[in-house]
């Protein structure tokens, strides 16, 4: 069942507002905008935790100390990810997908730039 003759000609083109709404609602790389915004926020938090722990890790003198500090830093990072409403599994899945999907990667980079 196709369009009736002349029906396509009467279809209204989408305006800029409709296109923006469609893009906002659309999934990118199989992830919702809401999830990707949470991911971008989590990435920034994880980077902040990493930056805060780096000096302590560089000053660590023993393997045990490095392991302990790494465990603490990782725990904080996971806490920040979960505070954004994501599981570690979701966070890692988005990271992996972005490594293989240029459109998703570019979209995430745009979200990160907006969030900074």
Order of alpha helices (4+ residues) and beta strands (2+ residues): alpha-alpha-alpha-alpha-alpha-alpha
